[in-house]
Amino acid sequence: MSEIGSNIQTTHNGRFRRLSALITKEFYQIIRDPSSILISIVLPLVLLFLYGFGVSLDLDHLRVGLVLEDTSPDAQSFAKSMVDSRYFDVKLGRDRREFTHDILNGSIRGIVVVPSYFSVFRLLPDTIAPIQVIADGSEPNTANFVQNYTASTWQNWLRQESISNGLTGLPLVTVEPRFWYNEELLSRNFLVPGSLAIIMTLIGTLLTALVVAREWERGTMEAMMATPVTIVELLAGKLIPYFILGMGSMILCVIGAKILYDIPFRGSWIMLGVVTACFLSTALGLGLLISILTRNQFVAAQAAMVAAFLPSYILSGFIFEIASMPLPIRLITYIVPARYFVACLQTLFLVGDIWPLLIANIIPMLLIGTIFFLICALISVKRLD
């Protein structure tokens, strides 16, 4: 019995030594290979900068033309409220024909017309003074913003006029909206956490997809196949160093998001680490699967973009609402790991540690990652054909 126990101990020690040697060898390769540093450090910061400043759903300072056909005090007061609004960059004129060329070439996005009979209607009881809003329909979202912002500015001006006129016509019931979790209604507060999921998808997939494919191209994989290393040890030796590197990239991205954009973070760092570890394992597993199937760096990079980045960008809820997608597309989103990571990050940043929601998203990520690793283990064999 003692001899059997000694053999088992020797076997375990041998596996540990082989795994340690593989991990050490991989770390040396990371240090010597500048592409790994570029992917894990430089690329995340560049993408974070581009997503943070380049992707926004907030439209401030819309360029509009304001036509004042009426120069009465009421019309001048409304014009001032438009000019003072942070939502508009106003160009004043007396005739709408002055802005025809501007709206044709896109230098303004709409025309707001205060008609010549504005003050006359204002003096009549139980009448509403008309204001015309002409929006550039070539960009429907922007056109809607022009109309909605103008309507909001008009309502605010009416309220101020009612107060200044001794509350005449002021409604007895007013609505005071209150927004939870993103009180400032800044799209950056939920887009930046979502962008971290897209960045980590690309980084995690590229790290393993390119590195293992490079070893096949250089012939070093054949040398490892000739050693007593098992498939499980080989996969673990590849994944663990890049897992640590990916976690470091995530920490760098979170710190960058806090410094550059002052994004609130209301969750715990421990929970963020758990969620990131679950997702990163899935991304690394997908990259490893791509590298095993392709064995070519160029093909692996293209496959990583198609299989990881594009589905994550479009189907994760990062920008496009999943609930507004057709049913067949919504069903496809359930196999996109970034869908669950985006939900977890937005919850941690804006709300906090909401355990039922986080666990409901962690379980699918672990399930998808397990499937990737099982497939890798099944299709990886120690032969050179």
Kinemage of the C-alpha trace (Angstrom):
@kinemage 1
@onewidth
@group {chain A} dominant
@subgroup {mainchain}
@vectorlist {calphas} color= white
{ca met a 1} P 0.000 0.000 0.000
{ca ser a 2} L 2.845 2.347 0.825
{ca glu a 3} L 4.350 1.701 -2.603
{ca ile a 4} L 1.020 2.546 -4.291
{ca gly a 5} L 0.759 5.748 -2.246
{ca ser a 6} L 4.311 6.635 -3.155
{ca asn a 7} L 3.557 6.121 -6.864
{ca ile a 8} L 0.459 8.325 -6.645
{ca gln a 9} L 2.464 11.039 -4.890
{ca thr a 10} L 5.178 10.817 -7.541
{ca thr a 11} L 2.550 11.098 -10.285
{ca his a 12} L 1.028 14.197 -8.675
{ca asn a 13} L 4.450 15.758 -8.225
{ca gly a 14} L 5.289 15.060 -11.853
{ca arg a 15} L 2.063 16.698 -13.058
{ca phe a 16} L 2.678 19.729 -10.871
{ca arg a 17} L 6.239 20.107 -12.144
{ca arg a 18} L 5.146 19.813 -15.761
{ca leu a 19} L 2.330 22.324 -15.289
{ca ser a 20} L 4.632 24.747 -13.470
{ca ala a 21} L 7.201 24.439 -16.243
{ca leu a 22} L 4.564 25.122 -18.904
{ca ile a 23} L 3.243 28.180 -17.056
{ca thr a 24} L 6.771 29.525 -16.506
{ca lys a 25} L 7.621 28.966 -20.161
{ca glu a 26} L 4.449 30.809 -21.209
{ca phe a 27} L 5.235 33.783 -18.970
{ca tyr a 28} L 8.707 34.037 -20.498
{ca gln a 29} L 7.135 33.941 -23.937
{ca ile a 30} L 4.730 36.737 -22.969
{ca ile a 31} L 7.623 38.890 -21.760
{ca arg a 32} L 9.613 38.284 -24.949
{ca asp a 33} L 6.650 38.742 -27.276
{ca pro a 34} L 5.584 42.410 -27.682
{ca ser a 35} L 2.321 41.440 -29.378
{ca ser a 36} L 0.949 39.975 -26.129
{ca ile a 37} L 1.735 43.218 -24.298
{ca leu a 38} L 0.119 45.234 -27.079
{ca ile a 39} L -3.031 43.107 -26.964
{ca ser a 40} L -3.355 43.083 -23.156
{ca ile a 41} L -2.269 46.646 -22.286
{ca val a 42} L -2.202 49.023 -25.245
{ca leu a 43} L -5.264 47.756 -27.143
{ca pro a 44} L -7.641 47.903 -24.125
{ca leu a 45} L -6.669 51.499 -23.358
{ca val a 46} L -7.092 52.547 -26.994
{ca leu a 47} L -10.495 50.872 -27.231
{ca leu a 48} L -11.586 52.332 -23.894
{ca phe a 49} L -10.663 55.809 -25.122
{ca leu a 50} L -12.509 55.311 -28.421
{ca tyr a 51} L -15.640 53.836 -26.868
{ca gly a 52} L -15.763 56.352 -24.025
{ca phe a 53} L -15.422 59.455 -26.169
{ca gly a 54} L -16.654 58.166 -29.521
{ca val a 55} L -19.812 56.231 -28.586
{ca ser a 56} L -22.539 58.313 -26.999
{ca leu a 57} L -26.328 58.380 -27.094
{ca asp a 58} L -26.446 61.900 -25.637
{ca leu a 59} L -27.046 64.662 -28.134
{ca asp a 60} L -26.129 68.043 -26.692
{ca his a 61} L -25.656 71.289 -28.582
{ca leu a 62} L -27.815 70.366 -31.542
{ca arg a 63} L -27.313 72.935 -34.287
{ca val a 64} L -30.659 74.504 -35.201
{ca gly a 65} L -31.865 77.658 -36.910
{ca leu a 66} L -34.353 79.810 -34.998
{ca val a 67} L -36.574 81.989 -37.179
{ca leu a 68} L -38.113 84.946 -35.332
{ca glu a 69} L -40.855 86.246 -37.573
{ca asp a 70} L -42.342 87.840 -34.452
{ca thr a 71} L -40.183 90.204 -32.398
{ca ser a 72} L -42.578 90.686 -29.481
{ca pro a 73} L -41.285 90.355 -25.874
{ca asp a 74} L -42.858 86.877 -25.611
{ca ala a 75} L -41.097 85.701 -28.756
{ca gln a 76} L -37.806 87.204 -27.588
{ca ser a 77} L -38.231 85.485 -24.210
{ca phe a 78} L -38.770 82.093 -25.854
{ca ala a 79} L -35.783 82.695 -28.137
{ca lys a 80} L -33.607 83.398 -25.095
{ca ser a 81} L -34.706 80.133 -23.486
{ca met a 82} L -33.640 78.325 -26.668
{ca val a 83} L -30.273 80.084 -26.775
{ca asp a 84} L -29.592 79.413 -23.070
{ca ser a 85} L -30.460 75.706 -23.348
{ca arg a 86} L -27.498 73.327 -23.294
{ca tyr a 87} L -29.271 71.173 -25.852
{ca phe a 88} L -29.050 73.683 -28.694
{ca asp a 89} L -26.556 75.735 -30.621
{ca val a 90} L -28.904 78.355 -32.027
{ca lys a 91} L -28.418 80.407 -35.162
{ca leu a 92} L -30.901 83.302 -35.281
{ca gly a 93} L -32.645 84.577 -38.398
{ca arg a 94} L -35.740 86.476 -39.530
{ca asp a 95} L -36.730 84.317 -42.515
{ca arg a 96} L -36.770 80.523 -42.836
{ca arg a 97} L -35.292 80.814 -46.318
{ca glu a 98} L -32.050 81.925 -44.681
{ca phe a 99} L -31.560 78.367 -43.368
{ca thr a 100} L -32.581 76.380 -46.463
{ca his a 101} L -28.984 75.937 -47.627
{ca asp a 102} L -27.794 75.153 -44.073
{ca ile a 103} L -30.246 72.301 -43.591
{ca leu a 104} L -29.484 70.965 -47.076
{ca asn a 105} L -25.743 70.706 -46.431
{ca gly a 106} L -26.203 69.375 -42.877
{ca ser a 107} L -24.719 72.325 -41.006
{ca ile a 108} L -27.942 72.529 -38.964
{ca arg a 109} L -30.312 69.711 -37.996
{ca gly a 110} L -33.564 71.597 -37.801
{ca ile a 111} L -35.422 74.901 -38.045
{ca val a 112} L -37.656 76.274 -35.299
{ca val a 113} L -40.064 78.927 -36.565
{ca val a 114} L -41.769 81.462 -34.284
{ca pro a 115} L -44.494 82.775 -36.642
{ca ser a 116} L -45.498 86.389 -37.065
{ca tyr a 117} L -48.838 85.788 -35.322
{ca phe a 118} L -47.214 84.233 -32.231
{ca ser a 119} L -47.934 87.157 -29.853
{ca val a 120} L -51.506 87.514 -31.172
{ca phe a 121} L -52.333 83.921 -30.269
{ca arg a 122} L -50.638 84.371 -26.886
{ca leu a 123} L -53.091 87.150 -26.019
{ca leu a 124} L -56.201 85.192 -26.945
{ca pro a 125} L -57.786 83.168 -24.100
{ca asp a 126} L -57.757 79.367 -24.268
{ca thr a 127} L -55.508 79.291 -27.321
{ca ile a 128} L -52.051 77.863 -27.898
{ca ala a 129} L -49.448 79.832 -29.791
{ca pro a 130} L -48.153 77.681 -32.676
{ca ile a 131} L -44.464 76.978 -33.204
{ca gln a 132} L -43.213 75.094 -36.228
{ca val a 133} L -40.363 72.597 -35.981
{ca ile a 134} L -38.729 71.449 -39.217
{ca ala a 135} L -36.265 68.600 -38.650
{ca asp a 136} L -33.785 66.916 -40.987
{ca gly a 137} L -35.371 63.504 -41.571
{ca ser a 138} L -32.243 62.000 -43.143
{ca glu a 139} L -31.188 61.153 -39.566
{ca pro a 140} L -34.410 59.988 -37.867
{ca asn a 141} L -32.970 59.744 -34.357
{ca thr a 142} L -31.537 63.248 -34.532
{ca ala a 143} L -34.817 64.546 -35.966
{ca asn a 144} L -36.680 63.063 -33.008
{ca phe a 145} L -34.219 64.694 -30.633
{ca val a 146} L -34.786 68.082 -32.286
{ca gln a 147} L -38.554 67.767 -31.911
{ca asn a 148} L -38.457 66.421 -28.352
{ca tyr a 149} L -35.903 68.955 -27.123
{ca thr a 150} L -37.869 71.814 -28.657
{ca ala a 151} L -41.081 70.568 -27.043
{ca ser a 152} L -39.299 70.287 -23.688
{ca thr a 153} L -37.875 73.798 -24.003
{ca trp a 154} L -41.337 75.092 -24.880
{ca gln a 155} L -42.907 73.441 -21.830
{ca asn a 156} L -40.213 74.832 -19.547
{ca trp a 157} L -40.754 78.294 -20.977
{ca leu a 158} L -44.533 78.042 -20.440
{ca arg a 159} L -43.968 77.007 -16.840
{ca gln a 160} L -41.639 79.935 -16.233
{ca glu a 161} L -44.096 82.326 -17.859
{ca ser a 162} L -46.914 81.008 -15.669
{ca ile a 163} L -44.828 81.530 -12.553
{ca ser a 164} L -43.794 85.045 -13.582
{ca asn a 165} L -47.441 85.918 -14.340
{ca gly a 166} L -48.627 85.002 -10.858
{ca leu a 167} L -49.212 81.257 -11.415
{ca thr a 168} L -51.952 81.975 -13.957
{ca gly a 169} L -52.674 78.837 -15.909
{ca leu a 170} L -50.222 76.739 -13.891
{ca pro a 171} L -51.554 73.166 -13.609
{ca leu a 172} L -52.499 71.980 -10.144
{ca val a 173} L -50.584 68.732 -10.624
{ca thr a 174} L -47.018 68.669 -11.900
{ca val a 175} L -44.810 65.660 -12.580
{ca glu a 176} L -41.397 65.575 -10.916
{ca pro a 177} L -39.486 62.677 -12.499
{ca arg a 178} L -36.857 60.843 -10.494
{ca phe a 179} L -34.316 58.525 -12.054
{ca trp a 180} L -32.640 55.744 -10.107
{ca tyr a 181} L -29.105 54.422 -10.619
{ca asn a 182} L -28.196 56.828 -13.449
{ca glu a 183} L -29.508 60.078 -12.043
{ca glu a 184} L -27.776 62.301 -14.604
{ca leu a 185} L -29.155 60.241 -17.511
{ca leu a 186} L -25.705 60.081 -19.073
{ca ser a 187} L -25.398 57.334 -21.673
{ca arg a 188} L -21.681 57.128 -20.852
{ca asn a 189} L -22.501 55.694 -17.420
{ca phe a 190} L -23.906 52.511 -18.952
{ca leu a 191} L -22.047 52.479 -22.255
{ca val a 192} L -18.559 52.475 -20.722
{ca pro a 193} L -19.251 49.447 -18.443
{ca gly a 194} L -20.767 47.699 -21.455
{ca ser a 195} L -17.736 48.575 -23.554
{ca leu a 196} L -15.517 46.819 -20.996
{ca ala a 197} L -17.321 43.585 -21.848
{ca ile a 198} L -16.680 44.111 -25.573
{ca ile a 199} L -13.029 44.940 -24.921
{ca met a 200} L -12.496 41.875 -22.732
{ca thr a 201} L -14.203 39.689 -25.342
{ca leu a 202} L -11.731 40.814 -27.978
{ca ile a 203} L -8.703 40.735 -25.682
{ca gly a 204} L -9.447 37.339 -24.152
{ca thr a 205} L -10.185 35.702 -27.483
{ca leu a 206} L -7.187 37.181 -29.286
{ca leu a 207} L -4.720 36.305 -26.528
{ca thr a 208} L -5.211 32.561 -26.838
{ca ala a 209} L -6.261 32.431 -30.491
{ca leu a 210} L -3.100 34.084 -31.777
{ca val a 211} L -0.612 32.588 -29.322
{ca val a 212} L -1.459 28.921 -29.796
{ca ala a 213} L -1.805 29.367 -33.555
{ca arg a 214} L 1.650 30.996 -33.562
{ca glu a 215} L 3.124 27.941 -31.845
{ca trp a 216} L 1.710 25.710 -34.565
{ca glu a 217} L 3.219 27.971 -37.216
{ca arg a 218} L 6.651 28.049 -35.525
{ca gly a 219} L 6.736 24.308 -34.889
{ca thr a 220} L 7.088 24.560 -31.092
{ca met a 221} L 3.791 22.765 -30.603
{ca glu a 222} L 5.241 19.634 -32.170
{ca ala a 223} L 8.085 19.714 -29.633
{ca met a 224} L 5.596 19.840 -26.764
{ca met a 225} L 3.602 17.001 -28.270
{ca ala a 226} L 6.694 14.817 -27.948
{ca thr a 227} L 6.893 15.389 -24.162
{ca pro a 228} L 4.955 13.500 -21.454
{ca val a 229} L 2.662 16.537 -21.044
{ca thr a 230} L -1.012 15.571 -21.159
{ca ile a 231} L -3.662 17.471 -23.113
{ca val a 232} L -5.218 18.832 -19.918
{ca glu a 233} L -1.839 20.041 -18.671
{ca leu a 234} L -1.099 21.617 -22.043
{ca leu a 235} L -4.413 23.480 -22.109
{ca ala a 236} L -4.068 24.627 -18.504
{ca gly a 237} L -0.491 25.748 -19.103
{ca lys a 238} L -1.696 27.885 -21.983
{ca leu a 239} L -4.743 29.331 -20.244
{ca ile a 240} L -3.490 30.221 -16.769
{ca pro a 241} L -0.847 32.823 -17.828
{ca tyr a 242} L -3.248 34.538 -20.215
{ca phe a 243} L -6.003 34.405 -17.629
{ca ile a 244} L -3.758 36.363 -15.253
{ca leu a 245} L -2.836 38.741 -18.064
{ca gly a 246} L -6.512 39.253 -18.925
{ca met a 247} L -7.426 39.976 -15.296
{ca gly a 248} L -4.682 42.595 -15.256
{ca ser a 249} L -6.160 44.140 -18.408
{ca met a 250} L -9.569 44.324 -16.737
{ca ile a 251} L -8.133 46.072 -13.679
{ca leu a 252} L -6.387 48.536 -15.977
{ca cys a 253} L -9.636 49.204 -17.880
{ca val a 254} L -11.689 49.759 -14.713
{ca ile a 255} L -9.117 52.184 -13.324
{ca gly a 256} L -9.041 53.963 -16.693
{ca ala a 257} L -12.853 54.205 -16.741
{ca lys a 258} L -12.862 55.757 -13.272
{ca ile a 259} L -10.097 58.256 -14.063
{ca leu a 260} L -11.117 59.254 -17.594
{ca tyr a 261} L -14.901 59.276 -17.288
{ca asp a 262} L -15.652 59.317 -13.537
{ca ile a 263} L -18.014 56.367 -13.935
{ca pro a 264} L -19.719 55.438 -10.632
{ca phe a 265} L -18.859 52.014 -9.222
{ca arg a 266} L -21.322 50.858 -6.552
{ca gly a 267} L -20.483 47.164 -6.380
{ca ser a 268} L -17.645 45.328 -4.668
{ca trp a 269} L -14.261 44.646 -6.205
{ca ile a 270} L -14.465 41.026 -5.107
{ca met a 271} L -17.689 40.493 -7.037
{ca leu a 272} L -16.219 42.281 -10.038
{ca gly a 273} L -13.270 39.881 -9.919
{ca val a 274} L -15.569 36.846 -9.735
{ca val a 275} L -17.704 38.003 -12.662
{ca thr a 276} L -14.643 38.901 -14.747
{ca ala a 277} L -12.991 35.549 -14.015
{ca cys a 278} L -16.082 33.657 -15.174
{ca phe a 279} L -16.342 35.639 -18.389
{ca leu a 280} L -12.615 35.667 -19.125
{ca ser a 281} L -12.492 31.887 -18.830
{ca thr a 282} L -15.203 31.724 -21.484
{ca ala a 283} L -13.400 34.174 -23.800
{ca leu a 284} L -10.075 32.357 -23.407
{ca gly a 285} L -11.783 29.031 -24.063
{ca leu a 286} L -13.283 30.370 -27.281
{ca gly a 287} L -9.896 31.704 -28.373
{ca leu a 288} L -8.258 28.378 -27.616
{ca leu a 289} L -10.910 26.555 -29.628
{ca ile a 290} L -10.344 28.894 -32.580
{ca ser a 291} L -6.584 28.379 -32.429
{ca ile a 292} L -6.935 24.592 -32.343
{ca leu a 293} L -9.242 24.608 -35.369
{ca thr a 294} L -7.313 27.125 -37.486
{ca arg a 295} L -3.585 26.698 -36.561
{ca asn a 296} L -2.901 29.942 -38.442
{ca gln a 297} L -2.508 33.415 -36.912
{ca phe a 298} L -4.181 35.333 -39.726
{ca val a 299} L -7.153 32.986 -39.914
{ca ala a 300} L -7.385 32.907 -36.109
{ca ala a 301} L -7.520 36.720 -35.930
{ca gln a 302} L -10.277 36.866 -38.550
{ca ala a 303} L -12.214 34.066 -36.839
{ca ala a 304} L -11.920 35.842 -33.469
{ca met a 305} L -13.450 38.986 -34.968
{ca val a 306} L -16.327 37.091 -36.558
{ca ala a 307} L -17.037 34.617 -33.753
{ca ala a 308} L -16.414 36.850 -30.721
{ca phe a 309} L -16.227 40.579 -31.379
{ca leu a 310} L -19.094 41.130 -33.834
{ca pro a 311} L -21.720 39.023 -31.986
{ca ser a 312} L -20.701 40.653 -28.710
{ca tyr a 313} L -20.938 44.154 -30.159
{ca ile a 314} L -24.329 43.632 -31.823
{ca leu a 315} L -26.115 41.019 -29.686
{ca ser a 316} L -24.954 41.732 -26.126
{ca gly a 317} L -27.241 44.677 -25.376
{ca phe a 318} L -24.219 46.984 -25.284
{ca ile a 319} L -25.879 49.476 -27.660
{ca phe a 320} L -28.954 47.783 -29.112
{ca glu a 321} L -31.738 46.769 -26.732
{ca ile a 322} L -32.224 42.998 -26.787
{ca ala a 323} L -35.921 43.381 -25.948
{ca ser a 324} L -36.493 45.314 -29.194
{ca met a 325} L -34.946 42.580 -31.371
{ca pro a 326} L -37.056 40.009 -33.261
{ca leu a 327} L -37.648 36.747 -31.420
{ca pro a 328} L -35.193 34.610 -33.491
{ca ile a 329} L -32.412 37.139 -32.839
{ca arg a 330} L -33.282 37.295 -29.119
{ca leu a 331} L -32.908 33.523 -28.930
{ca ile a 332} L -29.454 33.737 -30.514
{ca thr a 333} L -28.335 36.259 -27.861
{ca tyr a 334} L -28.606 33.563 -25.184
{ca ile a 335} L -25.481 31.849 -26.550
{ca val a 336} L -23.449 35.096 -26.612
{ca pro a 337} L -21.418 35.234 -23.361
{ca ala a 338} L -21.007 39.023 -23.545
{ca arg a 339} L -24.770 39.403 -23.067
{ca tyr a 340} L -24.417 38.188 -19.479
{ca phe a 341} L -21.185 40.065 -18.822
{ca val a 342} L -22.688 43.376 -19.986
{ca ala a 343} L -25.624 42.903 -17.613
{ca cys a 344} L -23.281 42.077 -14.721
{ca leu a 345} L -21.002 45.067 -15.317
{ca gln a 346} L -23.861 47.549 -15.670
{ca thr a 347} L -25.360 46.177 -12.462
{ca leu a 348} L -22.083 46.411 -10.538
{ca phe a 349} L -21.253 49.906 -11.764
{ca leu a 350} L -24.674 51.536 -11.493
{ca val a 351} L -26.576 49.544 -8.866
{ca gly a 352} L -24.314 47.371 -6.725
{ca asp a 353} L -24.077 43.732 -5.695
{ca ile a 354} L -27.519 42.441 -6.650
{ca trp a 355} L -26.917 38.757 -6.036
{ca pro a 356} L -29.976 37.224 -7.783
{ca leu a 357} L -29.228 39.153 -10.974
{ca leu a 358} L -25.489 38.472 -10.886
{ca ile a 359} L -25.861 34.746 -10.206
{ca ala a 360} L -28.468 34.448 -12.973
{ca asn a 361} L -25.832 35.770 -15.410
{ca ile a 362} L -22.796 33.973 -13.948
{ca ile a 363} L -24.311 30.485 -14.361
{ca pro a 364} L -24.778 30.756 -18.164
{ca met a 365} L -21.226 32.101 -18.556
{ca leu a 366} L -19.813 29.149 -16.624
{ca leu a 367} L -21.926 26.735 -18.663
{ca ile a 368} L -20.778 28.178 -22.003
{ca gly a 369} L -17.139 28.222 -20.839
{ca thr a 370} L -17.353 24.600 -19.734
{ca ile a 371} L -18.679 23.617 -23.155
{ca phe a 372} L -15.765 25.379 -24.873
{ca phe a 373} L -13.194 23.608 -22.691
{ca leu a 374} L -14.812 20.208 -23.191
{ca ile a 375} L -14.750 20.674 -26.949
{ca cys a 376} L -11.091 21.735 -26.800
{ca ala a 377} L -10.191 18.671 -24.735
{ca leu a 378} L -12.080 16.340 -27.083
{ca ile a 379} L -10.616 17.623 -30.353
{ca ser a 380} L -7.062 18.069 -29.018
{ca val a 381} L -5.010 14.925 -29.505
{ca lys a 382} L -1.259 14.327 -29.204
{ca arg a 383} L -0.482 13.688 -32.818
{ca leu a 384} L 0.878 15.894 -35.582
{ca asp a 385} L -1.616 15.256 -38.393
